[in-house]
Amino acid sequence: MPGTLFAVSDVHVGYAENRDHVESLRPESAEDWLIVAGDVAERFTDIARALHTLRSRFEKVIWVPGNHELWTPKTDPVQSRGEERYQQLVELCRRLDVLTPEDPYAVWEGEGGPVAIAPLFLLYDYSFHPPGTTTKEAGLAYAYETGIVCADEVLLHPDPYKTREEWCAARVQLSERRLAERPDGLPTVLVNHFPLTREPTRKLRYQEFAQWCGTTRTADWHRRFDAKAVVYGHLHIPRTTWEDGVRFEEVSLGYPREWQPRGGPSGLRRILPG
């Protein structure tokens, strides 16, 4: 019987301080599970090393990609792009016995269960428009004017899709169908690197960044798919919030420069039992 379901995201092991902190992330018991909600690292070797370390400690590890894993940095010997890169990450996880959005949902039978743990890969489609804008074109123009532009515009390629929003639409359609067909209509823990609703992005210091943070297509998924909890990262604002009676957990570790105001790096976030 599983002990505790934990979660973490945005561990960015390319930073030495983060790498050291990941070494300290350990379960409370041999039956604990871990959700890794994206942005482990940017280079394949760093991703593999971190996931191998975590899998060696936890009974089960469930991973979803963040935008950083999907980047194609020039410093990475693996120069694949877009869907090809994502599928290579999935194969890496399978070799490590780590579950991905392409695998059957694991069912948590511990306290708070049974629930289907649903890892999602959805991307974003620029529909979280900055204030005063109503289109992708206007939102991007505003972002470039202010200088707050996500590195995804250079490093995250949508191949073979023409645009990131086309890739997002395909992933949303696939994920929506799988959630509707989940076994026995079980309640869920929805896991995505990007927030499923716009609300969490309202805490961002720079609202123009929100357009790289999700899609309005998933705004009701926590209700439609009977979520007991929604787990996400990306914003680097770790906190617990509630929407429509559903608990939302932002589980980012973040960068060392962000730790000081919080009194140090955060650890694992308990998801179930809640």
C-alpha positions as CSV (number, residue, x, y, z in Angstrom):
1,M,0.0,0.0,0.0
2,P,1.6,3.3,-1.0
3,G,2.6,5.7,1.8
4,T,2.6,9.3,0.6
5,L,2.3,10.9,-2.8
6,F,4.8,13.8,-3.1
7,A,5.5,16.3,-5.9
8,V,8.2,18.6,-7.0
9,S,9.0,20.6,-10.2
10,D,11.4,23.1,-11.7
11,V,14.5,21.4,-10.0
12,H,16.8,22.7,-12.8
13,V,19.8,20.5,-11.9
14,G,22.0,22.5,-14.3
15,Y,22.6,24.7,-11.3
16,A,25.1,23.3,-8.8
17,E,22.9,24.4,-5.8
18,N,19.9,22.7,-7.3
19,R,21.8,19.6,-8.0
20,D,22.9,19.4,-4.4
21,H,19.3,20.0,-3.2
22,V,18.0,17.2,-5.4
23,E,20.4,14.9,-3.7
24,S,18.6,15.7,-0.4
25,L,15.1,14.9,-1.7
26,R,14.2,11.6,-0.1
27,P,11.0,9.7,0.7
28,E,9.7,9.2,4.2
29,S,9.1,5.5,3.5
30,A,9.9,2.9,0.9
31,E,6.2,3.0,-0.3
32,D,6.2,6.7,-1.3
33,W,5.6,7.9,-4.8
34,L,6.9,11.1,-6.5
35,I,5.5,13.3,-9.2
36,V,8.1,15.3,-11.1
37,A,6.1,18.1,-12.8
38,G,8.7,19.2,-15.4
39,D,11.8,21.3,-15.8
40,V,14.2,18.8,-14.4
41,A,17.0,20.1,-16.7
42,E,17.8,21.1,-20.3
43,R,20.5,18.6,-21.3
44,F,19.6,15.0,-21.7
45,T,22.4,13.8,-19.5
46,D,21.3,16.0,-16.6
47,I,17.7,14.9,-17.0
48,A,18.7,11.2,-17.0
49,R,20.9,11.6,-14.0
50,A,18.3,13.4,-11.9
51,L,15.4,11.0,-12.8
52,H,17.6,8.0,-12.2
53,T,18.5,9.3,-8.7
54,L,14.9,10.0,-7.8
55,R,13.7,6.7,-9.2
56,S,16.2,4.8,-7.1
57,R,14.6,6.2,-4.0
58,F,10.9,6.2,-4.6
59,E,8.5,3.3,-5.2
60,K,7.1,5.0,-8.3
61,V,8.1,8.2,-10.2
62,I,5.7,10.0,-12.6
63,W,7.1,12.7,-14.9
64,V,5.7,15.3,-17.2
65,P,7.8,17.5,-19.5
66,G,8.4,21.2,-18.8
67,N,9.4,23.7,-21.4
68,H,13.1,23.4,-20.5
69,E,13.2,19.6,-21.3
70,L,11.8,20.5,-24.7
71,W,14.5,23.1,-25.5
72,T,17.2,22.3,-27.9
73,P,20.2,24.2,-26.5
74,K,23.4,24.3,-28.5
75,T,25.3,22.9,-25.6
76,D,23.4,19.6,-25.6
77,P,24.9,16.8,-27.8
78,V,21.3,15.7,-28.4
79,Q,20.0,18.2,-31.0
80,S,16.5,16.7,-31.7
81,R,13.6,19.1,-31.8
82,G,9.9,19.2,-31.0
83,E,7.9,16.0,-31.1
84,E,11.1,13.9,-31.8
85,R,12.7,15.3,-28.7
86,Y,9.6,14.6,-26.6
87,Q,9.5,11.0,-27.8
88,Q,13.2,10.6,-27.0
89,L,12.4,11.8,-23.4
90,V,9.6,9.3,-23.2
91,E,11.9,6.5,-24.2
92,L,14.5,7.7,-21.7
93,C,11.9,7.5,-18.9
94,R,10.8,4.1,-20.0
95,R,14.4,2.8,-19.7
96,L,14.4,4.3,-16.2
97,D,11.0,2.9,-15.2
98,V,9.5,6.4,-14.9
99,L,5.9,6.9,-16.0
100,T,5.1,9.6,-18.6
101,P,2.0,11.1,-20.3
102,E,2.2,8.3,-22.8
103,D,1.7,5.5,-20.3
104,P,-1.5,4.1,-18.7
105,Y,-2.5,6.1,-15.6
106,A,-1.2,4.7,-12.3
107,V,-3.9,4.3,-9.7
108,W,-3.0,5.5,-6.2
109,E,-4.5,3.1,-3.7
110,G,-3.2,4.8,-0.5
111,E,-5.0,7.2,1.8
112,G,-7.1,9.6,-0.2
113,G,-7.5,7.0,-3.0
114,P,-8.2,5.3,-5.2
115,V,-7.4,8.1,-7.7
116,A,-5.9,8.0,-11.2
117,I,-2.7,10.0,-11.4
118,A,-2.9,11.6,-14.8
119,P,0.3,13.1,-16.2
120,L,-0.4,15.6,-18.9
121,F,1.7,17.2,-21.7
122,L,-0.3,20.1,-23.0
123,L,2.0,23.1,-23.7
124,Y,0.4,26.5,-24.2
125,D,-1.3,28.4,-27.0
126,Y,-0.8,32.1,-26.2
127,S,-4.4,32.4,-25.0
128,F,-3.5,33.9,-21.6
129,H,-3.4,37.4,-23.2
130,P,-1.5,40.1,-21.4
131,P,-3.8,43.0,-20.1
132,G,-5.0,45.2,-22.9
133,T,-4.5,42.6,-25.6
134,T,-6.8,40.1,-27.2
135,T,-4.7,38.2,-29.8
136,K,-1.4,36.3,-29.9
137,E,0.1,38.9,-32.2
138,A,-0.8,41.8,-29.9
139,G,0.4,39.9,-26.8
140,L,3.8,39.0,-28.4
141,A,4.2,42.6,-29.6
142,Y,3.6,43.9,-26.1
143,A,6.1,41.3,-24.7
144,Y,8.8,42.2,-27.1
145,E,8.2,45.9,-26.4
146,T,8.7,45.4,-22.7
147,G,11.6,42.9,-23.1
148,I,9.8,40.1,-21.1
149,V,10.0,37.3,-23.7
150,C,10.2,33.6,-22.9
151,A,13.3,31.8,-24.2
152,D,10.9,29.2,-25.7
153,E,10.6,31.6,-28.7
154,V,14.2,30.6,-29.6
155,L,14.8,27.2,-28.0
156,L,11.5,25.3,-28.0
157,H,10.7,24.1,-31.6
158,P,7.3,22.7,-32.5
159,D,8.4,20.4,-35.3
160,P,6.7,18.8,-37.2
161,Y,3.9,21.2,-36.2
162,K,4.0,24.7,-37.7
163,T,3.4,26.4,-34.4
164,R,3.4,25.7,-30.7
165,E,-0.3,26.4,-30.5
166,E,-0.9,23.7,-33.1
167,W,1.1,21.3,-31.0
168,C,-0.8,22.4,-28.0
169,A,-4.2,21.8,-29.7
170,A,-3.1,18.2,-30.7
171,R,-2.0,17.5,-27.1
172,V,-5.2,18.9,-25.6
173,Q,-7.3,16.7,-27.9
174,L,-5.4,13.6,-27.1
175,S,-5.3,14.2,-23.3
176,E,-9.0,15.1,-23.2
177,R,-9.9,11.8,-24.8
178,R,-7.7,9.8,-22.5
179,L,-9.1,11.5,-19.4
180,A,-12.7,10.8,-20.5
181,E,-11.8,7.1,-20.9
182,R,-9.9,6.7,-17.6
183,P,-10.7,3.4,-15.9
184,D,-13.9,3.2,-13.9
185,G,-14.3,7.0,-14.1
186,L,-11.9,7.4,-11.1
187,P,-11.3,10.8,-9.6
188,T,-7.9,12.2,-10.6
189,V,-4.8,14.0,-9.6
190,L,-4.1,16.1,-12.7
191,V,-0.4,16.8,-13.3
192,N,0.8,19.3,-15.9
193,H,3.9,21.5,-15.9
194,F,1.8,24.5,-16.9
195,P,-1.2,25.7,-14.8
196,L,-4.5,24.4,-16.1
197,T,-6.3,27.7,-15.4
198,R,-5.4,31.4,-15.8
199,E,-5.9,32.2,-12.1
200,P,-2.4,31.2,-10.8
201,T,-0.7,33.4,-13.4
202,R,-2.2,36.5,-11.8
203,K,0.5,36.4,-9.2
204,L,3.2,36.9,-11.9
205,R,5.2,40.1,-11.5
206,Y,5.2,40.5,-15.3
207,Q,1.8,39.7,-16.7
208,E,3.1,39.5,-20.3
209,F,4.8,36.2,-19.4
210,A,1.4,34.6,-18.8
211,Q,1.0,33.8,-22.5
212,W,3.7,31.1,-22.2
213,C,1.9,29.6,-19.2
214,G,-1.1,27.5,-20.4
215,T,-4.3,27.4,-22.5
216,T,-7.8,28.5,-21.8
217,R,-9.0,25.1,-23.3
218,T,-8.3,23.4,-19.9
219,A,-10.0,26.0,-17.6
220,D,-12.7,23.5,-16.5
221,W,-10.7,20.3,-16.5
222,H,-10.4,20.2,-12.7
223,R,-14.2,20.1,-12.5
224,R,-14.9,17.9,-15.6
225,F,-12.4,15.2,-14.6
226,D,-13.2,15.1,-10.9
227,A,-9.8,16.3,-9.7
228,K,-8.9,15.8,-6.1
229,A,-5.8,17.9,-6.7
230,V,-4.1,19.7,-9.5
231,V,-0.3,19.7,-9.6
232,Y,1.7,22.1,-11.6
233,G,5.0,24.2,-11.7
234,H,6.5,26.6,-14.2
235,L,5.6,29.8,-12.3
236,H,8.2,29.4,-9.5
237,I,5.6,30.6,-7.0
238,P,5.2,27.5,-4.7
239,R,1.9,27.7,-2.9
240,T,-1.5,26.0,-2.3
241,T,-4.6,27.6,-3.7
242,W,-8.2,26.5,-4.2
243,E,-10.6,26.8,-7.2
244,D,-14.1,25.5,-7.2
245,G,-13.3,23.5,-4.1
246,V,-10.3,21.8,-5.8
247,R,-6.8,22.1,-4.3
248,F,-4.1,23.4,-6.7
249,E,-0.5,22.8,-5.7
250,E,2.4,24.7,-7.3
251,V,5.4,22.6,-6.5
252,S,8.4,24.5,-7.9
253,L,11.8,24.3,-6.4
254,G,13.0,27.2,-8.6
255,Y,16.3,29.0,-8.9
256,P,18.7,29.6,-6.0
257,R,18.2,33.4,-6.3
258,E,14.5,32.8,-5.5
259,W,15.1,30.8,-2.3
260,Q,16.2,33.6,0.0
261,P,12.9,35.4,0.4
262,R,11.3,32.0,1.3
263,G,14.0,31.2,3.9
264,G,15.7,28.6,1.7
265,P,14.7,26.0,-0.9
266,S,11.4,24.2,-0.6
267,G,11.2,20.5,-0.3
268,L,8.8,17.9,-1.6
269,R,5.1,18.9,-1.5
270,R,2.6,16.4,0.0
271,I,-0.3,15.7,-2.4
272,L,-2.0,12.7,-0.9
273,P,-3.1,12.2,1.7
274,G,-4.1,15.8,1.5
